[in-house]
Amino acid sequence: MSEPTEGTAITEITSLEQLADVLSRSKSEFKASVINFGRPSCPGCHAIKPCFEELSESHKTQMNFFTCDVTLAPEVAAMYKITALPTFVFFKGDRQTDKVISDKKSRLREAVLGASGKRRYSGSF
């Protein structure tokens, strides 16, 4: 399993088996999670990456943060019907609670605040 990159709180998801493992762990920790689906050649993904990294640091005690390169793990992307990038899929334990398809920083921040319990949020999922 890919561990968080040094200096970040983000783990890369590379397989369905790893995904099942990390979501199971999130469930046992009573933590929400978010997966950032993207690819290196996506301009919107590149633009929102610093915001995602900042949120992962400021909310790491309430949430687990993951990335998934759709070119390296297409089966994970297919499982969540990822058709546009960037897409952020939110979970409470192993249950999907929201899906945000946007490169807007304000939209991502709002969704993370809602998922982390720091602010009331009615998701779009």
ABEGO torsion letter per residue (X at the ends): XBBBBBGBABBBBABAAAAAAAAAAAAAAGBBBBBBBBBAABAAAAAAAAAAAAAAAAAAAABBBBBBBAAABAAAAAAAGBABOBBBBBBBEABBABBBBBABAAAAAAAAAAAAGABBBBBAX
